[in-house]
């Protein structure tokens, strides 16, 4: 009898999550490998698989599909080589994803599927995805807004529609994936129509250690007059900015909130900048969606920080967002937290990228998985 278990491999920039889901997409096994070394670090994967029952297929989270892939794809050597060739589009994540694919392929002889974070945003219109750069540049280097966190957004909007009891194709949704990395998606009738991240995951919201969108003229000024080279500036924007750069903490929001509660002015400013940017971009996404029926919070911060949700909602009443303070404070999993006077529903959705990836694997491979 063919197993219906799918192994989901989620290789992050420093960790590796392995999850096995059964035919009902229930998690039956899983582990997280902290400080995973990537290529050559096969032992944790081998140890995990040794204790698993038969697996029929594997789904890999891959951050970037480049200009070639707008949906999940069955992996073969040529596809893997292409994914390795676009490492410069997501240098922190792509090499780890490729390493995970190669390691698992050596250990298992089953079909494998790549599911892309960029794919959900392949539905962006030309107006939404095109940068106002010389057209020769856009064509030569495939410059465009790709968007990220698509697997999380795709799950979040479907689950949100289920929670509010309305068909997804009727809804205008702003999905807020707030974690160490953060992005918003404007979703109309289940399709992404706008997003805050762009050609790289550095754009958009203030994040734990990433700056989010800044004036490109500021970047060129720093290169020309700030005595900074490209590598130093890139590292600072990716790893030393955002909440970390503003507050002097590690960038973990919990540390920022703790410092703010103690009266630390840097932490207070960091929180204010974070929320200001979040509110501004939610407004922009609502405009792109043509209105707001549902506001969704997901990701580590989105799920667990009632303070961030409350601070954002307080400034979004003009969009019909009003929270039930008690429901917001009590939310620990999937929950509706909107107040009675709200005209837009607000929900918290537990992130489930592994479930979304398993769904895509079954969709691509068909019956028997």
DOKOL-772707 format. One record per residue (C-alpha): z, y negated, x; residue in three letters. Coordinates in Angstrom, 1 decimal, decimal comma. Last residue first. Example, Ala and Ser with C-alpha at 12.3 -4.5 7.8 and 13.67 -1.06 7.14 Angstrom:
% residues 2
{pt {7,1 1,1 13,7} 'ser'}
{pt {7,8 4,5 12,3} 'ala'}
***
This chain:
% residues 369
{pt {-2,3 -10,9 0,1} 'unk'}
{pt {-4,3 -8,3 -1,8} 'unk'}
{pt {-6,4 -10,7 -3,7} 'unk'}
{pt {-7,9 -13,8 -2,1} 'unk'}
{pt {-7,9 -14,7 1,6} 'unk'}
{pt {-8,3 -18,5 1,2} 'unk'}
{pt {-6,0 -18,8 -1,9} 'unk'}
{pt {-3,4 -16,5 -0,5} 'unk'}
{pt {-3,2 -18,5 2,7} 'unk'}
{pt {-3,1 -21,7 0,8} 'unk'}
{pt {-0,2 -20,5 -1,3} 'unk'}
{pt {1,6 -19,4 1,9} 'unk'}
{pt {1,1 -22,9 3,4} 'unk'}
{pt {2,5 -24,6 0,3} 'unk'}
{pt {5,5 -22,3 0,3} 'unk'}
{pt {6,1 -23,0 4,0} 'unk'}
{pt {5,8 -26,7 3,5} 'unk'}
{pt {8,7 -26,6 1,1} 'unk'}
{pt {10,5 -30,0 1,1} 'unk'}
{pt {13,2 -30,2 -1,5} 'unk'}
{pt {12,1 -32,7 -4,2} 'unk'}
{pt {14,0 -35,7 -5,3} 'unk'}
{pt {12,7 -37,4 -8,4} 'unk'}
{pt {12,2 -40,9 -9,8} 'unk'}
{pt {10,4 -41,3 -13,2} 'unk'}
{pt {8,7 -44,7 -13,9} 'unk'}
{pt {9,7 -46,5 -17,0} 'unk'}
{pt {13,3 -46,7 -16,1} 'unk'}
{pt {15,9 -47,7 -18,7} 'unk'}
{pt {17,5 -44,3 -18,9} 'unk'}
{pt {18,0 -44,1 -15,2} 'unk'}
{pt {15,9 -42,0 -12,8} 'unk'}
{pt {17,5 -39,3 -10,6} 'unk'}
{pt {15,5 -36,2 -11,6} 'unk'}
{pt {16,5 -33,4 -9,3} 'unk'}
{pt {15,2 -30,8 -6,8} 'unk'}
{pt {18,1 -30,3 -4,4} 'unk'}
{pt {21,3 -32,1 -3,4} 'unk'}
{pt {21,3 -35,0 -5,9} 'unk'}
{pt {24,9 -36,1 -6,7} 'unk'}
{pt {24,6 -39,7 -5,4} 'unk'}
{pt {21,3 -40,2 -7,2} 'unk'}
{pt {22,5 -38,6 -10,4} 'unk'}
{pt {25,6 -40,8 -10,4} 'unk'}
{pt {23,6 -44,0 -9,7} 'unk'}
{pt {21,0 -43,3 -12,4} 'unk'}
{pt {18,1 -45,1 -10,7} 'unk'}
{pt {15,7 -47,7 -12,0} 'unk'}
{pt {12,1 -47,8 -10,9} 'unk'}
{pt {9,8 -49,6 -13,5} 'unk'}
{pt {7,5 -51,1 -10,9} 'unk'}
{pt {9,3 -54,5 -11,1} 'unk'}
{pt {12,5 -52,6 -10,5} 'unk'}
{pt {11,4 -51,7 -7,0} 'unk'}
{pt {13,9 -53,7 -4,9} 'unk'}
{pt {17,0 -51,8 -6,1} 'unk'}
{pt {14,9 -48,6 -5,8} 'unk'}
{pt {14,6 -48,9 -2,1} 'unk'}
{pt {18,3 -49,5 -1,5} 'unk'}
{pt {19,3 -46,6 -3,8} 'unk'}
{pt {16,9 -44,1 -2,2} 'unk'}
{pt {18,0 -45,1 1,3} 'unk'}
{pt {21,7 -44,9 0,3} 'unk'}
{pt {21,2 -41,5 -1,4} 'unk'}
{pt {20,1 -40,1 1,9} 'unk'}
{pt {19,7 -36,3 1,7} 'unk'}
{pt {16,3 -35,5 0,2} 'unk'}
{pt {14,3 -38,5 1,4} 'unk'}
{pt {16,0 -38,5 4,8} 'unk'}
{pt {15,2 -34,8 5,5} 'unk'}
{pt {11,9 -34,8 3,7} 'unk'}
{pt {11,2 -35,6 0,0} 'unk'}
{pt {11,5 -38,6 -2,3} 'unk'}
{pt {9,1 -38,8 -5,2} 'unk'}
{pt {8,2 -41,9 -7,4} 'unk'}
{pt {6,5 -40,9 -10,6} 'unk'}
{pt {4,5 -42,9 -13,1} 'unk'}
{pt {3,4 -45,8 -10,9} 'unk'}
{pt {0,3 -47,9 -11,2} 'unk'}
{pt {-3,3 -47,9 -10,1} 'unk'}
{pt {-2,7 -45,4 -7,3} 'unk'}
{pt {-3,8 -47,9 -4,7} 'unk'}
{pt {-1,4 -50,5 -6,2} 'unk'}
{pt {1,4 -48,0 -6,2} 'unk'}
{pt {0,7 -47,2 -2,5} 'unk'}
{pt {1,0 -50,9 -1,7} 'unk'}
{pt {4,3 -51,2 -3,5} 'unk'}
{pt {5,6 -48,1 -1,8} 'unk'}
{pt {4,5 -49,7 1,5} 'unk'}
{pt {6,5 -52,9 0,9} 'unk'}
{pt {9,6 -50,9 -0,2} 'unk'}
{pt {9,5 -48,7 2,9} 'unk'}
{pt {8,9 -51,6 5,3} 'unk'}
{pt {11,9 -53,5 3,9} 'unk'}
{pt {14,0 -50,3 3,9} 'unk'}
{pt {13,5 -49,6 7,6} 'unk'}
{pt {13,8 -53,3 8,6} 'unk'}
{pt {17,1 -53,4 6,7} 'unk'}
{pt {18,4 -50,2 8,2} 'unk'}
{pt {17,6 -51,4 11,8} 'unk'}
{pt {19,2 -54,8 11,1} 'unk'}
{pt {22,4 -53,2 10,0} 'unk'}
{pt {22,3 -50,9 13,0} 'unk'}
{pt {21,9 -53,8 15,3} 'unk'}
{pt {24,6 -55,8 13,6} 'unk'}
{pt {27,2 -53,0 14,0} 'unk'}
{pt {29,7 -53,6 11,2} 'unk'}
{pt {31,3 -50,1 11,2} 'unk'}
{pt {29,3 -49,1 8,1} 'unk'}
{pt {26,1 -50,1 9,9} 'unk'}
{pt {27,0 -47,9 12,8} 'unk'}
{pt {27,5 -44,9 10,5} 'unk'}
{pt {24,3 -45,7 8,7} 'unk'}
{pt {22,4 -45,8 12,0} 'unk'}
{pt {24,0 -42,6 13,2} 'unk'}
{pt {23,0 -40,9 10,0} 'unk'}
{pt {19,5 -42,3 10,3} 'unk'}
{pt {19,0 -40,4 13,5} 'unk'}
{pt {17,2 -42,8 15,9} 'unk'}
{pt {19,2 -41,7 18,9} 'unk'}
{pt {21,2 -45,0 18,7} 'unk'}
{pt {20,4 -48,4 20,2} 'unk'}
{pt {19,7 -49,8 16,8} 'unk'}
{pt {16,3 -51,3 16,9} 'unk'}
{pt {14,7 -48,9 19,4} 'unk'}
{pt {16,1 -45,8 17,9} 'unk'}
{pt {15,3 -46,8 14,3} 'unk'}
{pt {11,7 -47,3 15,3} 'unk'}
{pt {10,9 -47,5 19,0} 'unk'}
{pt {11,7 -45,4 22,1} 'unk'}
{pt {9,8 -42,2 21,5} 'unk'}
{pt {6,3 -42,9 20,1} 'unk'}
{pt {5,9 -46,7 20,7} 'unk'}
{pt {7,7 -46,5 24,1} 'unk'}
{pt {5,8 -43,5 25,3} 'unk'}
{pt {2,5 -45,1 24,4} 'unk'}
{pt {3,5 -48,3 26,2} 'unk'}
{pt {4,5 -46,5 29,4} 'unk'}
{pt {1,3 -44,4 29,4} 'unk'}
{pt {-0,9 -47,4 28,7} 'unk'}
{pt {0,5 -49,5 31,5} 'unk'}
{pt {3,0 -52,3 30,9} 'unk'}
{pt {3,2 -55,6 32,9} 'unk'}
{pt {3,9 -57,5 29,7} 'unk'}
{pt {0,9 -59,8 30,0} 'unk'}
{pt {-2,2 -57,8 29,5} 'unk'}
{pt {-0,8 -54,5 28,1} 'unk'}
{pt {1,9 -56,2 26,1} 'unk'}
{pt {-0,7 -58,7 24,7} 'unk'}
{pt {-3,0 -55,8 23,8} 'unk'}
{pt {-0,3 -54,1 21,8} 'unk'}
{pt {0,8 -57,4 20,1} 'unk'}
{pt {-2,8 -57,9 19,1} 'unk'}
{pt {-2,7 -54,5 17,4} 'unk'}
{pt {0,0 -56,0 15,1} 'unk'}
{pt {2,4 -53,2 14,4} 'unk'}
{pt {2,3 -50,1 12,1} 'unk'}
{pt {5,1 -47,6 12,6} 'unk'}
{pt {7,3 -48,0 15,6} 'unk'}
{pt {8,1 -44,4 16,2} 'unk'}
{pt {11,6 -43,1 17,2} 'unk'}
{pt {13,2 -42,4 13,8} 'unk'}
{pt {10,4 -43,9 11,7} 'unk'}
{pt {9,3 -47,3 10,6} 'unk'}
{pt {6,5 -46,7 8,1} 'unk'}
{pt {2,8 -46,9 8,7} 'unk'}
{pt {1,0 -45,8 11,9} 'unk'}
{pt {2,1 -43,5 14,7} 'unk'}
{pt {0,9 -40,3 13,1} 'unk'}
{pt {-2,6 -40,9 14,4} 'unk'}
{pt {-5,9 -42,1 12,9} 'unk'}
{pt {-3,8 -43,4 10,0} 'unk'}
{pt {-0,4 -42,9 8,4} 'unk'}
{pt {0,3 -44,9 5,3} 'unk'}
{pt {-1,6 -43,0 2,7} 'unk'}
{pt {-4,2 -43,6 0,0} 'unk'}
{pt {-6,2 -41,8 -2,7} 'unk'}
{pt {-4,6 -38,4 -2,4} 'unk'}
{pt {-5,6 -36,2 -5,3} 'unk'}
{pt {-3,3 -34,7 -7,9} 'unk'}
{pt {-4,5 -36,9 -10,8} 'unk'}
{pt {-3,8 -40,0 -8,7} 'unk'}
{pt {-1,7 -39,7 -5,5} 'unk'}
{pt {-0,7 -42,5 -3,2} 'unk'}
{pt {0,9 -40,9 -0,2} 'unk'}
{pt {3,8 -42,2 1,9} 'unk'}
{pt {4,7 -41,3 5,5} 'unk'}
{pt {7,6 -40,6 7,7} 'unk'}
{pt {8,4 -38,8 11,0} 'unk'}
{pt {12,1 -38,2 11,6} 'unk'}
{pt {12,1 -37,6 7,9} 'unk'}
{pt {10,9 -39,4 4,9} 'unk'}
{pt {8,0 -38,0 2,9} 'unk'}
{pt {7,7 -40,5 0,1} 'unk'}
{pt {5,2 -39,5 -2,6} 'unk'}
{pt {3,8 -42,2 -4,8} 'unk'}
{pt {2,5 -40,7 -8,0} 'unk'}
{pt {0,1 -41,7 -10,7} 'unk'}
{pt {0,1 -38,9 -13,2} 'unk'}
{pt {-2,2 -37,4 -15,9} 'unk'}
{pt {-3,7 -34,7 -13,6} 'unk'}
{pt {-0,3 -33,5 -12,7} 'unk'}
{pt {0,4 -32,4 -16,2} 'unk'}
{pt {3,9 -33,6 -17,4} 'unk'}
{pt {7,3 -31,9 -17,5} 'unk'}
{pt {9,1 -34,3 -15,2} 'unk'}
{pt {10,2 -31,5 -12,9} 'unk'}
{pt {6,8 -29,8 -13,0} 'unk'}
{pt {5,0 -33,0 -12,1} 'unk'}
{pt {7,5 -33,4 -9,2} 'unk'}
{pt {6,8 -29,9 -8,0} 'unk'}
{pt {3,1 -30,6 -7,8} 'unk'}
{pt {3,6 -33,9 -6,1} 'unk'}
{pt {6,1 -32,5 -3,5} 'unk'}
{pt {4,0 -29,5 -2,6} 'unk'}
{pt {0,9 -31,6 -1,8} 'unk'}
{pt {3,0 -34,3 0,0} 'unk'}
{pt {4,6 -31,7 2,3} 'unk'}
{pt {1,3 -30,1 3,2} 'unk'}
{pt {-0,3 -33,5 3,7} 'unk'}
{pt {2,3 -34,7 6,1} 'unk'}
{pt {-0,6 -36,6 7,8} 'unk'}
{pt {-3,2 -39,2 7,2} 'unk'}
{pt {-6,8 -39,1 8,6} 'unk'}
{pt {-7,6 -42,8 8,6} 'unk'}
{pt {-10,9 -43,1 10,4} 'unk'}
{pt {-12,5 -43,1 13,9} 'unk'}
{pt {-15,0 -40,2 14,3} 'unk'}
{pt {-15,5 -41,2 17,9} 'unk'}
{pt {-19,2 -42,0 17,9} 'unk'}
{pt {-19,5 -42,9 14,2} 'unk'}
{pt {-16,5 -45,2 14,0} 'unk'}
{pt {-17,3 -46,8 17,3} 'unk'}
{pt {-20,9 -47,5 16,3} 'unk'}
{pt {-19,6 -49,0 13,0} 'unk'}
{pt {-17,8 -51,6 15,0} 'unk'}
{pt {-14,2 -51,6 13,5} 'unk'}
{pt {-13,1 -52,3 10,0} 'unk'}
{pt {-11,4 -48,9 9,7} 'unk'}
{pt {-12,6 -46,6 7,0} 'unk'}
{pt {-10,3 -44,2 5,1} 'unk'}
{pt {-9,6 -46,2 1,9} 'unk'}
{pt {-13,0 -47,7 1,4} 'unk'}
{pt {-14,7 -44,4 2,2} 'unk'}
{pt {-12,5 -42,7 -0,5} 'unk'}
{pt {-9,6 -40,6 0,5} 'unk'}
{pt {-10,1 -37,0 -0,7} 'unk'}
{pt {-9,6 -35,6 2,8} 'unk'}
{pt {-6,0 -36,7 2,5} 'unk'}
{pt {-4,7 -33,2 1,7} 'unk'}
{pt {-6,5 -31,9 4,7} 'unk'}
{pt {-4,6 -33,9 7,4} 'unk'}
{pt {-1,5 -31,7 7,4} 'unk'}
{pt {-3,8 -28,7 8,1} 'unk'}
{pt {-3,4 -25,0 7,1} 'unk'}
{pt {-4,8 -22,6 9,7} 'unk'}
{pt {-5,2 -19,0 8,4} 'unk'}
{pt {-4,6 -15,7 10,1} 'unk'}
{pt {-5,8 -12,3 9,1} 'unk'}
{pt {-3,8 -9,4 10,6} 'unk'}
{pt {-3,6 -7,8 14,0} 'unk'}
{pt {-0,2 -9,1 15,1} 'unk'}
{pt {1,4 -9,7 18,6} 'unk'}
{pt {-1,4 -11,3 20,5} 'unk'}
{pt {-2,5 -13,3 17,5} 'unk'}
{pt {1,1 -14,6 17,2} 'unk'}
{pt {1,1 -16,0 20,7} 'unk'}
{pt {-2,4 -17,6 20,4} 'unk'}
{pt {-1,6 -19,2 17,1} 'unk'}
{pt {1,8 -20,5 18,3} 'unk'}
{pt {0,2 -22,0 21,4} 'unk'}
{pt {-2,4 -23,7 19,3} 'unk'}
{pt {0,4 -25,2 17,1} 'unk'}
{pt {2,3 -26,3 20,2} 'unk'}
{pt {-0,8 -28,0 21,8} 'unk'}
{pt {-1,4 -29,8 18,5} 'unk'}
{pt {2,0 -31,3 18,0} 'unk'}
{pt {2,9 -33,9 20,6} 'unk'}
{pt {-0,7 -34,7 21,5} 'unk'}
{pt {-2,0 -35,3 17,9} 'unk'}
{pt {-5,6 -36,7 18,2} 'unk'}
{pt {-5,7 -36,0 22,0} 'unk'}
{pt {-5,3 -32,3 21,2} 'unk'}
{pt {-8,8 -32,2 19,7} 'unk'}
{pt {-10,2 -29,5 22,0} 'unk'}
{pt {-7,4 -27,1 21,3} 'unk'}
{pt {-8,3 -27,1 17,6} 'unk'}
{pt {-11,9 -26,4 18,6} 'unk'}
{pt {-10,9 -23,5 20,8} 'unk'}
{pt {-8,9 -22,0 17,9} 'unk'}
{pt {-11,9 -22,3 15,6} 'unk'}
{pt {-14,2 -20,5 18,1} 'unk'}
{pt {-11,6 -17,7 18,7} 'unk'}
{pt {-11,2 -17,0 14,9} 'unk'}
{pt {-8,9 -18,5 12,3} 'unk'}
{pt {-9,6 -18,5 8,6} 'unk'}
{pt {-9,7 -22,1 7,4} 'unk'}
{pt {-7,6 -24,4 5,2} 'unk'}
{pt {-9,3 -27,6 4,1} 'unk'}
{pt {-11,0 -30,7 5,3} 'unk'}
{pt {-11,8 -29,3 8,7} 'unk'}
{pt {-14,4 -30,9 11,1} 'unk'}
{pt {-13,3 -34,5 11,5} 'unk'}
{pt {-10,0 -33,4 13,1} 'unk'}
{pt {-8,0 -30,7 11,6} 'unk'}
{pt {-4,7 -32,1 12,8} 'unk'}
{pt {-1,1 -31,1 12,2} 'unk'}
{pt {-1,6 -27,4 12,2} 'unk'}
{pt {0,8 -25,3 10,1} 'unk'}
{pt {-0,1 -21,6 10,7} 'unk'}
{pt {-0,4 -19,1 7,9} 'unk'}
{pt {-0,2 -15,4 8,8} 'unk'}
{pt {-1,3 -12,4 6,8} 'unk'}
{pt {-0,3 -8,9 5,6} 'unk'}
{pt {3,1 -8,6 7,2} 'unk'}
{pt {4,9 -5,2 7,3} 'unk'}
{pt {8,7 -5,4 7,4} 'unk'}
{pt {10,3 -7,8 9,9} 'unk'}
{pt {12,9 -7,0 12,6} 'unk'}
{pt {10,4 -6,7 15,5} 'unk'}
{pt {8,7 -9,9 14,2} 'unk'}
{pt {11,7 -12,0 15,1} 'unk'}
{pt {12,1 -10,6 18,6} 'unk'}
{pt {8,4 -11,0 19,3} 'unk'}
{pt {8,4 -14,6 18,2} 'unk'}
{pt {11,5 -15,4 20,3} 'unk'}
{pt {10,0 -13,6 23,3} 'unk'}
{pt {6,6 -15,3 23,3} 'unk'}
{pt {7,4 -18,5 25,3} 'unk'}
{pt {4,1 -18,4 27,3} 'unk'}
{pt {2,6 -21,4 25,5} 'unk'}
{pt {5,2 -23,3 23,5} 'unk'}
{pt {8,6 -24,0 25,1} 'unk'}
{pt {10,6 -23,7 21,9} 'unk'}
{pt {13,6 -26,0 22,1} 'unk'}
{pt {15,1 -24,7 18,9} 'unk'}
{pt {13,7 -21,5 17,5} 'unk'}
{pt {14,2 -21,6 13,7} 'unk'}
{pt {14,5 -18,3 11,8} 'unk'}
{pt {13,3 -16,7 8,6} 'unk'}
{pt {13,3 -13,8 6,3} 'unk'}
{pt {12,8 -13,0 2,6} 'unk'}
{pt {11,7 -16,5 1,4} 'unk'}
{pt {10,3 -16,2 -2,1} 'unk'}
{pt {6,7 -17,0 -2,5} 'unk'}
{pt {6,3 -14,5 -5,3} 'unk'}
{pt {4,2 -12,2 -3,2} 'unk'}
{pt {6,9 -12,3 -0,4} 'unk'}
{pt {7,5 -15,1 2,0} 'unk'}
{pt {8,3 -14,7 5,7} 'unk'}
{pt {9,4 -17,8 7,7} 'unk'}
{pt {9,1 -18,7 11,3} 'unk'}
{pt {10,1 -22,2 12,4} 'unk'}
{pt {9,4 -23,4 16,0} 'unk'}
{pt {10,9 -26,3 17,7} 'unk'}
{pt {10,0 -29,1 20,1} 'unk'}
{pt {6,9 -30,9 18,8} 'unk'}
{pt {6,8 -28,6 15,8} 'unk'}
{pt {5,3 -25,2 15,4} 'unk'}
{pt {5,4 -24,0 11,8} 'unk'}
{pt {4,4 -20,3 11,6} 'unk'}
{pt {4,4 -18,9 8,0} 'unk'}
{pt {4,4 -15,1 7,8} 'unk'}
{pt {2,9 -13,9 4,5} 'unk'}
{pt {4,1 -10,7 2,8} 'unk'}
{pt {1,9 -9,0 0,2} 'unk'}
{pt {1,9 -5,7 2,0} 'unk'}
{pt {-1,0 -3,4 1,3} 'unk'}
{pt {0,0 0,0 0,0} 'unk'}
***
